[in-house]
Amino acid sequence: MQSNVFSTNKTLNLRGRIMDLSKPKVMGILNITPDSFYDGGGFLSVDQAVTKCGEMLEEGAEMIDVGGYSTRPGAEDISEQEEFDRVIPVIEKIVQHFPETIISIDTFRSSVANLAVSAGACMVNDVSGGNLDGNMFPTVASLGVPYILMHSRGTPQTMASLTQYDNLLTDIAFDLSKKLNQLHSLGVKDIIIDPGFGFAKTIDQNFELLGNLGYFGILEKPLLIGLSRKSMIWKTLAINSKEALNGTTTLNTIALIKGASILRVHDVKDAVECVKLVSRTLQGQPNN
């Protein structure tokens, strides 16, 4: 599995701005959707979304992930035009009000990624890992921006039925390694791995994945972990997503101890505090 093609990213080049990943970062989630599992419908207007962005930046988010297509299991499919209409005005307004913001576009469509980067995004977060759009890898290569490669199967409408693995960890790592080779062959330099919690994985598989997160060190790429308020937490605790903040913080702590470089979260302040405390514990000294 190991290859000299892979090299651990110590930094990300975000359209000329260099981000150091030696200390974990927090990515705030900004869903411009009516049906996302936790915050759907909360930020549908451009002004609502920009206000929320400002709040997350104030709380310490170092990246904002803007998405206009709900990827919860069973989510409704929408057209490219509708996705454009949701995310592009928001990105443009964020750039206008908070010009230093590092914006990630959460999409599996290369056309949306292309327009979003033109509007001011500087990273592409693809929940399909290139599976749903054959033009995504070449597009990211041509844009010259970092790419978040997530493991998933099928579509949001079908992924819940695609949870059969011969060996969960090796199957996921093998799939990701093949795609890493493809991306490197196209010249994509900065790649982040997301093992895809909740995407074509059962609750038991999600916990197996988290417990063995260090296994993915063989890919020698930074890890983005998205556990925020997911069903593996609230179903296990017999609560609901609105009550799952404590569980989220607990699992984020485990992820950081096991090597996560980026936490993708709804609750920025709590995640920032988690990073500070875990970093101080692991390093044995204060973080300035």
Stockholm file with secondary structure:
# STOCKHOLM 1.0

chainA/1-288         MQSNVFSTNKTLNLRGRIMDLSKPKVMGILNITPDSFYDGGGFLSVDQAVTKCGEMLEEGAEMIDVGGYSTRPGAEDISEQEEFDRVIPVIEKIVQHFPETIISIDTFRSSVANLAVSAGACMVNDVSGGNLDGNMFPTVASLGVPYILMHSRGTPQTMASLTQYDNLLTDIAFDLSKKLNQLHSLGVKDIIIDPGFGFAKTIDQNFELLGNLGYFGILEKPLLIGLSRKSMIWKTLAINSKEALNGTTTLNTIALIKGASILRVHDVKDAVECVKLVSRTLQGQPNN
#=GR chainA/1-288 SS CCCTTCCCCSEEEETTEEEECSSCEEEEEEECCSCCTTTTTSSCSHHHHHHHHHHHHHHTCSEEEEECSCCSTTCCCCCHHHHHHHHHHHHHHHHHHCTTCCEEEECSCHHHHHHHHHHTCCEEEETTTTSSCTTHHHHHHHHTCCEEEECCCSCTTTGGGCCCCSSHHHHHHHHHHHHHHHHHHHTCCCEEEECCTTSSCCHHHHHHHHHTGGGGGGGCSCBEECCTTCHHHHTTTTCCGGGCHHHHHHHHHHHHHTTCSEEEESCHHHHHHHHHHHHHHHHTSCCC
#=GC SS_cons         CCCTTCCCCSEEEETTEEEECSSCEEEEEEECCSCCTTTTTSSCSHHHHHHHHHHHHHHTCSEEEEECSCCSTTCCCCCHHHHHHHHHHHHHHHHHHCTTCCEEEECSCHHHHHHHHHHTCCEEEETTTTSSCTTHHHHHHHHTCCEEEECCCSCTTTGGGCCCCSSHHHHHHHHHHHHHHHHHHHTCCCEEEECCTTSSCCHHHHHHHHHTGGGGGGGCSCBEECCTTCHHHHTTTTCCGGGCHHHHHHHHHHHHHTTCSEEEESCHHHHHHHHHHHHHHHHTSCCC
//
